[in-house]
Amino acid sequence: MSDHDEHSDADRRKAATRLVHHDYEAPKNFGGLNVGIHHASTVTFANVAAMRARDWKSDSGYTYGLHGTPTTFTLARRIASLEGGRYCVLVPSGLAAIALVDLALLKSGDRLLLPDNVYNPSRELATTLLSDFGIETHTYDPMDLESLSAAIDSRTRLIWIEAPGSVTMEVPDVPAIAVLAKRYGVLTAIDNTWAAGLLFRPFDHGIDIVMHALTKYPSGGSDVLMGSVTTRDPMLHQRLKAAHMRLGFGIGGDDCYLMLRGLATLELRLKRSGDTGLALAQWLAARPEVAAVLHPAYPDCPGHEFWKRDFAGAAGLFSIVLSGDISEEESDAMIDALRLFRIGYSWGGAHSLAVPYRVAVAGGTPRTVGGWPHRGVLVRFYAGMEDAGDLIADLGQAFDRLR
Ligand SMILES: *Cc1c(COP(=O)(O)O)cnc(C)c1O
């Protein structure tokens, strides 16, 4: 949210330090380290003149609980700092963050470009509600910049990017997409959830808007839903902020508190999850039942070279494709046999997870444009905080059932 001097000492510190040391001041004579939880719908003014003087659209003061409290403003500032941006608005989920960007920036007659590996609810929003509002969506192949370039026309207003893509994990050439979009005057928005704000710096590569499902790694507890939309440009922030106010997206103080508490350990948890993910991927890659490991750190993952060039490391979310002769029933039985890995979608917490994606069952394809080279069942894994050896032993006993 609010401005802060880009060149202050605090901003030169590493993200891990900034997540622990921040500008919150506890009430006098109280030495607690964490931000207070403020609950408010009503926010009062000293007198009518003060009420009239308040600019509702400015982040510099308080008007109404829906538009910010000391707790929500503190979290927004810290997310902006995490992402390397200057302004941030918070919304009740990651999907709400995607919806906010779309609704703030698109109108009837506009064209939206989505990558083929987009988070699927984003595609659902585009093909239902946005379509009803007269907004046209075109799907592009994130690994084919020529097709993206050809898809940009005079009505194109927004290009969404995911790096890596949901489920299938391709890493696009983000700086090249940003250059292309700028040439045509089209805004770019990226879903930075996988990289958790720590492994990838989209603003440094020319991206305009960074969206993050804070539900995942920042929360880390599998118990809070929240999303953020971060920007560097004040005019763009004002458009997003105005839409945010008009749509009435509010977030609760308790959820903010849990998120703030999670942030202090974000880097440690991400490192643990990423390292364990690499250990699991290595074990899986050596198994004859596994046809492909879709992990950005693996050379056969499309865009591996861009990941190596642009990312600071690996998160713990990746997928595999089982060999084509393993049926969906056999794959389901293997997943059911896992004891430590739980079956569930929302990752980023302490528990390791496995989710099968039907879309990639032999004959099907997760692609609507371009080709899909695999035949087998796709399984997405999330590496949690358990011991890596225990997780590998769990995979071992479950994979034994595939024989
Ligand atoms: C989970 C997720 C979202 C949506 O977040 P919610 O808070 O569950 O709505 C968006 N994008 C990606 C990549 C995600 O993993």
The ligand as an SDF file (V2000), in Angstrom:
LIG
                    3D

 15 15  0  0  0  0  0  0  0  0999 V2000
   -4.0260  -21.7500   -5.0010 C   0  0  0  0  0  0  0  0  0  0  0  0
   -3.6630  -20.9360   -6.1820 C   0  0  0  0  0  0  0  0  0  0  0  0
   -4.4530  -19.8590   -6.5590 C   0  0  0  0  0  0  0  0  0  0  0  0
   -5.7330  -19.4720   -5.8550 C   0  0  0  0  0  0  0  0  0  0  0  0
   -5.5960  -19.2190   -4.4960 O   0  0  0  0  0  0  0  0  0  0  0  0
   -6.8580  -19.4170   -3.5170 P   0  0  0  0  0  0  0  0  0  0  0  0
   -6.5020  -18.6310   -2.3160 O   0  0  0  0  0  0  0  0  0  0  0  0
   -6.9880  -20.8890   -3.2730 O   0  0  0  0  0  0  0  0  0  0  0  0
   -8.0620  -18.8580   -4.2180 O   0  0  0  0  0  0  0  0  0  0  0  0
   -4.0580  -19.1360   -7.6700 C   0  0  0  0  0  0  0  0  0  0  0  0
   -2.9460  -19.4580   -8.3570 N   0  0  0  0  0  0  0  0  0  0  0  0
   -2.1630  -20.4850   -8.0110 C   0  0  0  0  0  0  0  0  0  0  0  0
   -0.9510  -20.7860   -8.8210 C   0  0  0  0  0  0  0  0  0  0  0  0
   -2.4930  -21.2710   -6.9220 C   0  0  0  0  0  0  0  0  0  0  0  0
   -1.7330  -22.3090   -6.5960 O   0  0  0  0  0  0  0  0  0  0  0  0
  1  2  1  0
  2  3  1  0
  2 14  2  0
  3  4  1  0
  3 10  2  0
  4  5  1  0
  5  6  1  0
  6  7  2  0
  6  8  1  0
  6  9  1  0
 10 11  1  0
 11 12  2  0
 12 13  1  0
 12 14  1  0
 14 15  1  0
M  END
$$$$
